[in-house]
Amino acid sequence: MSLTSKLADIRDRLGPWTAHNIEIAPGLFTISPGAPDRAQQRAALYSNLCKTFLRRDLFNRTFIRMRVLDLGCLEGGIGLTFGLKGANVVGVDIRKGHLEKAEFAAKALGITNRCKWILGDVTHGGLWEQLGKFDLVICSGLLYHLDAADLIPLLRRMSRACKSSGFTLIDTNIAPEPKSYYEINDQLRLWGCHWKEHDPQKTYQERLVSGWSSFHNNQAFWLTERSLINAIVASGYEKVFKPLYPYHEWGHQTRDVWIALPGKDNILKLPLRLDPDPRPWAHPALE
């Protein structure tokens, strides 16, 4: 069977690719030639950030020893890009169909030896026991699909999975204003807004096919930027940066990228900024 026929078979069984337009052979794409692919744009940004924070050239031979974890990997586009550059990639997703598509693309590209796809829920501790340590942990387009109670536990697992010499990349939406809060303890309160993921009556199959949504939680909690930073620092990261260049320009202002470096909890002993950030978005005299 030709690669084109195999691609058609995958589409018939699992539905069309919805996120990652991967060129699996010259002129043959998982979606179509010319279709936009934000995954490629994000992967280019992330690889540039690796050069800065890991001091590694992605095309250097030493990069093959780098381990990359892609959480909520969807159809594998970001991980596949890193695999093509020489990294050893582990992609995790809760939907089997996504991983079948990622494995198909990896095989077509000849990089199955550098890509491992794991079916699992990132909020379950048992998954993390089999993962090990990584130079780069990518949490892209995932955090804002989780409910408030899952955020700190996930961030802590991410920090433990990140090598001391590596970093974590968080690409997420943030809440533009603090409408509600979630109490972690008497020293930490997370502010943000709720986002509807599913109607409570949705069936298992309906949740499964909603590939760009959560799976088990009906609502998500978007953190304000200040609360996002507080949550990261409270989860075992030492420093947090926000790259201004290079950048990936989203079509809305509530999404951005943050770099978290692992270390001891709040090693600088700076107090967390616990208020919901009452500062106005614009200077009152600005016209």
Secondary structure by P-SEA (a helix, b strand, c coil): ccaaaaaaaaaaaccccccccccccccccccccccccaaaaaaaaaaaaaaacccccccccccccbbbbbcccccaaaaaaaaaaccbbbbbbccaaaaaaaaaaaaaacccccbbbbbccccccccccccccccbbbbccccccccccaaaaaaaaaaaaccccbbbbbbccccccccccccccccbbbbbbbbbcccccccaaaaaacccccccccbbbbbcaaaaaaaaaaacccbbbbbccccccccccccbbbbbbbccccccccccccccccccccccccc
